[in-house]
Amino acid sequence: MDWFTQSGTDLFIRVRVTPNAARNAVAGLVMRADNRQFLAIRTSALAENGKANSAVIAIVAKALGVTKTSIAIATGSQSREKTLLISSPSESAIAKLAQLHEQQAASQ
């Protein structure tokens, strides 16, 4: 599962953010031309003063059922492509990500 990996008790998720969108949503998986996959996140927040970053954390936290404080931006704080670090995610959060991965694979 190329777009999310587990390392010890931490989980890393690659996301591609669309700021200033019509609504906040987890929009499935997207693939770049180099075949790297990302979890697509849309946020209505603007990409200024960290507003979009805060919104992305809130959207992912809600979708996975984890606290916002357990999520940090590991890389890409100034980029649309980011890597999120989730500290000690629950089994249900990991299962939700695996389910999304399986749904995407089945649709291809």
Short mmCIF file of the C-alpha atoms (twelve columns), coordinates in Angstrom:
data_MODEL
# 
_entry.id   MODEL 
# 
loop_
_atom_site.group_PDB 
_atom_site.id 
_atom_site.type_symbol 
_atom_site.label_atom_id 
_atom_site.label_alt_id 
_atom_site.label_comp_id 
_atom_site.label_asym_id 
_atom_site.label_seq_id 
_atom_site.Cartn_x 
_atom_site.Cartn_y 
_atom_site.Cartn_z 
_atom_site.pdbx_PDB_model_num 
ATOM 1   C CA . MET A 1   0.000   0.000  0.000   1 
ATOM 2   C CA . ASP A 2   2.050   2.705  -1.452  1 
ATOM 3   C CA . TRP A 3   0.129   5.745  -0.132  1 
ATOM 4   C CA . PHE A 4   0.135   4.726  3.523   1 
ATOM 5   C CA . THR A 5   2.710   2.845  5.535   1 
ATOM 6   C CA . GLN A 6   3.087   1.796  9.120   1 
ATOM 7   C CA . SER A 7   6.365   2.218  10.960  1 
ATOM 8   C CA . GLY A 8   6.340   0.896  14.486  1 
ATOM 9   C CA . THR A 9   3.371   2.506  16.199  1 
ATOM 10  C CA . ASP A 10  3.161   5.366  13.688  1 
ATOM 11  C CA . LEU A 11  1.277   5.609  10.423  1 
ATOM 12  C CA . PHE A 12  2.337   7.752  7.463   1 
ATOM 13  C CA . ILE A 13  -0.233  8.819  4.860   1 
ATOM 14  C CA . ARG A 14  0.563   10.646 1.619   1 
ATOM 15  C CA . VAL A 15  -2.144  13.175 0.764   1 
ATOM 16  C CA . ARG A 16  -2.795  15.529 -2.150  1 
ATOM 17  C CA . VAL A 17  -4.671  18.622 -1.025  1 
ATOM 18  C CA . THR A 18  -7.036  20.788 -3.041  1 
ATOM 19  C CA . PRO A 19  -7.522  24.025 -1.082  1 
ATOM 20  C CA . ASN A 20  -10.380 26.483 -1.695  1 
ATOM 21  C CA . ALA A 21  -12.690 23.624 -2.731  1 
ATOM 22  C CA . ALA A 22  -16.469 23.799 -2.573  1 
ATOM 23  C CA . ARG A 23  -16.574 21.487 0.461   1 
ATOM 24  C CA . ASN A 24  -14.400 19.508 2.850   1 
ATOM 25  C CA . ALA A 25  -14.026 15.855 1.870   1 
ATOM 26  C CA . VAL A 26  -11.835 12.812 1.559   1 
ATOM 27  C CA . ALA A 27  -12.103 12.334 -2.195  1 
ATOM 28  C CA . GLY A 28  -10.586 8.875  -2.670  1 
ATOM 29  C CA . LEU A 29  -7.221  8.028  -4.144  1 
ATOM 30  C CA . VAL A 30  -5.410  9.812  -6.959  1 
ATOM 31  C CA . MET A 31  -2.401  8.660  -8.930  1 
ATOM 32  C CA . ARG A 32  0.330   10.832 -10.390 1 
ATOM 33  C CA . ALA A 33  1.966   10.158 -13.751 1 
ATOM 34  C CA . ASP A 34  4.862   8.436  -11.935 1 
ATOM 35  C CA . ASN A 35  2.325   5.959  -10.410 1 
ATOM 36  C CA . ARG A 36  2.586   7.350  -6.865  1 
ATOM 37  C CA . GLN A 37  -0.762  7.258  -5.094  1 
ATOM 38  C CA . PHE A 38  -2.125  9.868  -2.712  1 
ATOM 39  C CA . LEU A 39  -5.234  10.195 -0.612  1 
ATOM 40  C CA . ALA A 40  -7.101  13.153 -2.113  1 
ATOM 41  C CA . ILE A 41  -8.304  15.725 0.415   1 
ATOM 42  C CA . ARG A 42  -10.485 18.686 -0.517  1 
ATOM 43  C CA . THR A 43  -10.814 21.609 1.836   1 
ATOM 44  C CA . SER A 44  -12.734 24.842 1.623   1 
ATOM 45  C CA . ALA A 45  -9.942  26.568 3.571   1 
ATOM 46  C CA . LEU A 46  -7.534  28.839 1.764   1 
ATOM 47  C CA . ALA A 47  -3.872  27.909 1.495   1 
ATOM 48  C CA . GLU A 48  -2.672  30.803 3.605   1 
ATOM 49  C CA . ASN A 49  -1.289  31.077 7.126   1 
ATOM 50  C CA . GLY A 50  -1.650  27.324 7.693   1 
ATOM 51  C CA . LYS A 51  -5.449  27.359 7.369   1 
ATOM 52  C CA . ALA A 52  -5.551  24.558 4.788   1 
ATOM 53  C CA . ASN A 53  -3.079  22.475 6.811   1 
ATOM 54  C CA . SER A 54  -5.254  22.761 9.911   1 
ATOM 55  C CA . ALA A 55  -8.326  21.862 7.886   1 
ATOM 56  C CA . VAL A 56  -6.613  18.804 6.368   1 
ATOM 57  C CA . ILE A 57  -5.723  17.546 9.833   1 
ATOM 58  C CA . ALA A 58  -9.315  18.034 11.000  1 
ATOM 59  C CA . ILE A 59  -10.755 16.278 7.916   1 
ATOM 60  C CA . VAL A 60  -8.453  13.273 8.231   1 
ATOM 61  C CA . ALA A 61  -8.985  13.057 12.002  1 
ATOM 62  C CA . LYS A 62  -12.758 12.989 11.544  1 
ATOM 63  C CA . ALA A 63  -12.596 10.446 8.697   1 
ATOM 64  C CA . LEU A 64  -10.366 8.067  10.659  1 
ATOM 65  C CA . GLY A 65  -11.835 8.628  14.103  1 
ATOM 66  C CA . VAL A 66  -8.583  9.832  15.669  1 
ATOM 67  C CA . THR A 67  -7.794  13.006 17.581  1 
ATOM 68  C CA . LYS A 68  -6.441  16.041 15.747  1 
ATOM 69  C CA . THR A 69  -3.522  16.146 18.168  1 
ATOM 70  C CA . SER A 70  -2.405  12.683 17.029  1 
ATOM 71  C CA . ILE A 71  -1.840  13.990 13.472  1 
ATOM 72  C CA . ALA A 72  1.118   16.079 12.339  1 
ATOM 73  C CA . ILE A 73  2.419   17.146 8.951   1 
ATOM 74  C CA . ALA A 74  5.679   15.246 8.543   1 
ATOM 75  C CA . THR A 75  6.605   16.713 5.140   1 
ATOM 76  C CA . GLY A 76  5.151   19.184 2.663   1 
ATOM 77  C CA . SER A 77  3.692   21.829 4.943   1 
ATOM 78  C CA . GLN A 78  3.997   24.373 2.088   1 
ATOM 79  C CA . SER A 79  2.999   21.938 -0.686  1 
ATOM 80  C CA . ARG A 80  -0.189  20.346 -1.994  1 
ATOM 81  C CA . GLU A 81  1.462   16.954 -1.563  1 
ATOM 82  C CA . LYS A 82  2.035   16.185 2.101   1 
ATOM 83  C CA . THR A 83  2.914   13.273 4.305   1 
ATOM 84  C CA . LEU A 84  0.855   13.073 7.468   1 
ATOM 85  C CA . LEU A 85  2.100   11.302 10.572  1 
ATOM 86  C CA . ILE A 86  -0.521  9.685  12.788  1 
ATOM 87  C CA . SER A 87  0.853   8.700  16.179  1 
ATOM 88  C CA . SER A 88  -0.461  5.427  17.595  1 
ATOM 89  C CA . PRO A 89  -3.543  5.075  15.351  1 
ATOM 90  C CA . SER A 90  -6.319  2.743  16.415  1 
ATOM 91  C CA . GLU A 91  -6.929  -0.553 14.655  1 
ATOM 92  C CA . SER A 92  -10.189 0.878  13.297  1 
ATOM 93  C CA . ALA A 93  -8.308  3.803  11.686  1 
ATOM 94  C CA . ILE A 94  -5.930  1.395  9.968   1 
ATOM 95  C CA . ALA A 95  -8.883  -0.746 8.886   1 
ATOM 96  C CA . LYS A 96  -10.607 2.313  7.352   1 
ATOM 97  C CA . LEU A 97  -7.508  3.069  5.298   1 
ATOM 98  C CA . ALA A 98  -7.198  -0.559 4.186   1 
ATOM 99  C CA . GLN A 99  -10.868 -0.558 3.204   1 
ATOM 100 C CA . LEU A 100 -10.405 2.571  1.110   1 
ATOM 101 C CA . HIS A 101 -7.400  0.965  -0.557  1 
ATOM 102 C CA . GLU A 102 -9.385  -2.192 -1.338  1 
ATOM 103 C CA . GLN A 103 -12.321 -0.208 -2.751  1 
ATOM 104 C CA . GLN A 104 -9.986  1.716  -5.027  1 
ATOM 105 C CA . ALA A 105 -8.243  -1.468 -6.194  1 
ATOM 106 C CA . ALA A 106 -11.582 -3.125 -6.946  1 
ATOM 107 C CA . SER A 107 -12.722 -0.183 -9.056  1 
ATOM 108 C CA . GLN A 108 -9.634  -0.297 -11.293 1 
# 
